[in-house]
Amino acid sequence: MPEPTHLNDDGIDYSDIEAKYQVQYDEGFDNILVVDGVPIIDKSKLEKLLTKVCKEFGKKGVSIKPDDIHMPWDNASGKSKGFMFVEFRSVDDANLALATIHNHPFDAKHTFKLNRFSDVERYSELDETYVEPEEEEYAPREHLRAWLTDPHGRDQYVTYRGDEVLIHWHGKPSKCEVAHKPDWKDFLYVAWSPLGTYVSTLHRQGVRLWGGSSWKPQQRFAHPLVKLIDFSPCEQYLVTWSNEPIVVPEGALQGPQYFSPDDEGNNIAVWDIKSGDLLRTFSSSNDGEPASAKKQMQWPILKWSPDDKYVARLTPGEMISVYELPSMYLEGKKSLKIKGVQDFEWCPMGDKEKEEAAVNGAKPSKKVRDNILTYWTPEVDNQPARVTLLSFPGRSILRQKNLFNVTGCKLYWQNQGDFLCVKVDRHTKTRKSIFCNLEIFRMREKDFPVEVVELKDTVMEFAWEPKGDRFAIVSSSDPNLGNPGPGITIKTDVSFYQLDRAKNDFRLLRTLPSRTSNSIRWSPRGRHVVLATVGSSTKSELEFWDLDFHTDERKEGQTEWGSGIQLLGTGDHYGVTDVEWDPSGRYLGTSASAWTHTLENGYAIWDFRGQELVKQIQDRFKQFLWRPRPPTLLSKEQQKQIRRNLREYSRAFDEEDAADASNVSAELIAMRKRLVDEWNAWRTLRKKEIGLDREGSPSGKDDDKEEIEVWIDEVIEQTEEVLLD
């Protein structure tokens, strides 16, 4: 027997125990990463930089300390070399950092790039012999806007009833059908993205986006107990909100698509739609505001610029904070300190500005107008109330308008950014009565001139005509306004105004008195408008109006001002809660949601003249939503060319309509022919039974004929003559 090699002083062999419990030291470098994109600094700023780097890593759930970072220095210049080595506690932490911090923007000028330390040596010793890669089989991805290529040019809408969601095609009666019946379970509600690319569902775990011709899931956002969402105008970002603060439990998943411990206590999250990454979180309550202060939250709480470059948040009475995308850093590193600020809105972009802003790599034909922010402040410290137009990011004041005796203001932009209306509720000096003024800014003219429209009544609703220079208001002097009792309907007046180019001011077109309408819905194409009574338990009227009924005559100046307004039709949808035009402006959808009441829930579809096309009464009906369409890809010249040649294009549509009508009636004609054949066969059988010939006379017998003469007296003319003796 060989003598043991590992003996202690007592002659006992412990070699097997030592082998079992021996500590294996990791001599590899897999837990070390090289971080590029670090700001070049001198040694006086080292401590501050390391603290900030540790904080950025901590936001992504990766915990490091300044002692874990090694910063190489250039001895000649005394400055850092722009990269650093970070040693993590484990390989798992290094992998997490590589997944979350790589391509993370550190500041406006620096973005982190991470690589493994072990990869540096491996990549430096690569075999440069070219090896032709294997050709992969092409697998086409479905287009998220494939629905726009429908050969019949149909629109889509979604309905939500009970636990069932259906996506429908809407067109001619023969073309209306269910496009998709998804199997979505346990969700709160559905919503379309602004350009119609996605449909979203809100679940207990978060938000799911669906799209494409197969309606497969496209993205998910893990925000537990989410209640509200808001898309950015260009569909690049998503905001989610939950009334429950964010909680990150022990052992929760970490990464760019999940919350980190730094997000705990917040309610609002901003996400990148394409990558699914979390960009930043906010609290619903403003800084310094006590948690016990319960106020009605305004939604959306974050407001987007029309080009998705900025998102802003209001701290009432103090400031407006504007953040850049996608870094979500405070623009200019400071907020807009505005004492007393109450509300703000971004100016929309017009079609021409969108075309110019969409130019990539090519110089625009003219300078694109900067984003414009408008806000209003009440009377503060003997200063009058004020409306301000501010360019952004330049932050230069474009126009200010002082206002006096102001109770409140509301901002309304025309969808092309041509006009801004500030609805100003004013009070008299005694504060016993309130009246309204409309301060209208003309944004396309030099120095932004302002026109004032004075009104005596309270304005309940205001709406600009899309792509037009008209607006409509609902006003009322009803004493029950503001405190209506059950069963009381407020009497209103509806007025239309238009910019008179000759006199360069807004003039009243026409007033419709003694209405119950409280909602204005312009067609997306303009011209047509629906006046609706929404949310009333006693009235549910719909009025369909055409504001250019005498279009040709009006162009020639043959009609009086406002005479082109014509009522096309009326309708009634009991308990209507929602009224929405389809993207084409040809159809209107109305619905009565079970979320508001439980009587005669369902939806209806009308044409622009007020003819009811579809009516569905469904228990537990909740939502009806048209699918939005993105802006056309045709230029202005191409659109004009189509209008000029509209008759030629209409021939193809007329032929299609005729073919469709013949196809629809083919079955009806066949059914009628079958019924006629059955009738003739039955008659022939009955004739044989009673012995009648084809002429209807008894066979083999002569008909008894009887001639009758009828004399008819007709007075052709009657005259009276007086005979003289």
Beta strands, then each sheet from edge to edge (+ up, - down):
strand 1: 32-36
strand 2: 69-70
strand 3: 73-74
strand 4: 79-80
strand 5: 83-87
strand 6: 113-116
strand 7: 155-161
strand 8: 164-170
strand 9: 177-180
strand 10: 187-192
strand 11: 199-203
strand 12: 207-211
strand 13: 216-221
strand 14: 228-231
strand 15: 237-241
strand 16: 268-272
strand 17: 278-282
strand 18: 302-304
strand 19: 310-315
strand 20: 319-324
strand 21: 336-337
strand 22: 343-346
strand 23: 371-377
strand 24: 385-392
strand 25: 397-403
strand 26: 406-413
strand 27: 419-427
strand 28: 434-442
strand 29: 450-455
strand 30: 458-464
strand 31: 470-476
strand 32: 492-500
strand 33: 505-515
strand 34: 519-522
strand 35: 528-532
strand 36: 541-546
strand 37: 566-572
strand 38: 578-581
strand 39: 587-592
strand 40: 602-607
strand 41: 612-617
strand 42: 621-626
sheet 1: 2+ 5- 1+ 6-
sheet 2: 3+ 4-
sheet 3: 9+ 8- 7+ 42-
sheet 4: 10+ 11- 12+ 13-
sheet 5: 14+ 15- 16+ 17-
sheet 6: 18+ 19- 20+ 21-
sheet 7: 22+ 23- 24+ 25-
sheet 8: 26+ 27- 28+ 29-
sheet 9: 30+ 31- 32+ 33-
sheet 10: 34+ 35- 36+ 37-
sheet 11: 38+ 39- 40+ 41-
end
